Amino acid sequence: MVKPFNSKTAPPALGPYSHGSIHQGVLYLSGQLGIDPQTGQLAPGGVAAEATQALKNLTNILEEVGADFTQVIQTRLYLLDLADFAVVNSIYAQILGNAKPARTTVQVAGLPLGGLVEIEMTVQLQNYS
């Protein structure tokens, strides 16, 4: 059985979907844009600010379910411009630390709200029901 998951700490979903779905101890997270949950707007300052905020949102979600980046199985990064790869990669490496999940990065034609980066994750849960 699939159980929808909605975070209390992340910005609300922009459409008719949940923050994630839990199935057999795995949390499949929807993509997170660099939306500041306090303002509901994209973090000002370009791709670095948006990537940092998206990863903060994901950190908050993981903490909410008692997980951390070491439990991330796979990450998918969507960039509006692959020229931003090095900047986003540096921030990603700094925030994830020693966690090195499988990862895909692709350039996309557009993102909601005019975002520059969106990040989604698949997470192995240990103590969540």
C-alpha positions in Angstrom: 0.0 0.0 0.0 1.3 3.5 -0.9 0.9 6.1 1.8 1.1 9.8 0.8 3.4 12.0 2.9 3.1 15.7 3.4 5.7 17.7 5.3 4.9 20.3 7.9 8.3 22.0 7.3 8.5 22.2 3.5 6.7 24.7 1.2 3.3 23.5 0.2 3.0 21.5 -3.1 2.3 23.6 -6.1 -0.3 21.3 -7.4 -2.5 18.3 -6.7 0.3 16.0 -5.4 2.0 15.2 -2.1 5.5 15.9 -1.0 6.1 12.2 -1.3 4.9 8.7 -1.2 6.0 5.9 1.2 6.0 2.3 0.0 7.6 -0.6 1.7 9.9 1.6 3.8 11.0 3.8 0.9 10.1 7.5 0.7 9.8 8.8 -2.9 10.1 12.6 -2.6 8.6 15.0 -5.1 11.0 17.6 -6.5 11.8 20.5 -4.3 12.4 23.9 -5.8 14.3 26.6 -4.0 11.2 28.0 -2.4 11.5 29.7 1.0 8.7 28.2 3.1 8.4 31.5 5.0 7.7 33.7 1.9 6.4 31.1 -0.6 8.8 32.6 -3.1 12.0 31.4 -4.8 15.0 32.3 -2.8 16.5 35.5 -4.3 20.1 35.3 -5.5 20.0 33.0 -8.5 20.8 29.3 -8.9 23.2 29.1 -5.8 20.5 30.5 -3.5 17.8 28.3 -5.0 19.9 25.1 -4.8 20.8 25.9 -1.2 17.1 26.5 -0.3 16.0 23.3 -2.1 18.5 21.3 -0.1 17.4 23.0 3.1 13.9 22.0 2.3 15.0 18.4 1.7 17.0 18.4 4.9 13.9 19.6 6.9 11.8 16.8 5.3 14.4 14.2 6.1 14.7 15.4 9.7 10.9 15.2 10.0 10.9 11.5 9.1 13.9 10.7 11.2 16.3 10.3 8.3 19.4 12.0 6.9 21.3 12.1 3.6 23.1 8.8 4.3 19.8 7.1 3.7 19.2 8.7 0.3 19.3 6.0 -2.4 19.0 8.3 -5.4 18.9 12.0 -6.2 17.7 13.7 -9.4 18.7 17.2 -10.2 16.9 19.2 -12.8 18.7 22.3 -14.0 17.4 25.0 -16.3 20.9 25.5 -17.6 23.7 22.8 -17.4 26.2 25.7 -17.3 25.1 25.9 -13.6 26.2 22.3 -13.0 29.5 23.3 -11.2 27.8 25.8 -8.9 25.0 23.4 -7.9 27.4 20.4 -7.7 29.6 22.3 -5.2 26.6 23.2 -3.0 25.2 19.7 -3.2 28.6 18.2 -2.2 29.0 20.6 0.7 25.5 20.0 2.1 25.4 16.2 1.6 28.9 15.8 3.0 30.0 12.1 2.9 26.7 10.9 1.6 27.1 9.8 -2.1 23.8 8.5 -3.4 23.3 7.6 -7.0 22.5 10.7 -9.0 21.2 12.0 -12.3 21.4 15.6 -13.5 19.5 16.8 -16.5 18.8 20.1 -18.2 15.1 20.9 -18.6 13.2 23.3 -20.8 11.5 24.9 -17.7 10.6 24.6 -14.1 7.6 25.8 -12.1 7.6 29.4 -10.9 10.6 30.1 -13.2 12.9 28.1 -10.9 16.5 27.4 -11.9 16.9 24.1 -10.1 14.7 21.3 -8.7 15.9 18.3 -6.6 14.1 15.1 -5.8 15.2 12.1 -3.7 14.4 8.5 -3.0 15.1 7.6 0.7 15.3 4.3 2.6 13.4 4.9 5.8 14.4 3.0 9.0 12.0 4.1 11.7 8.9 5.6 10.1 5.4 4.2 10.0 
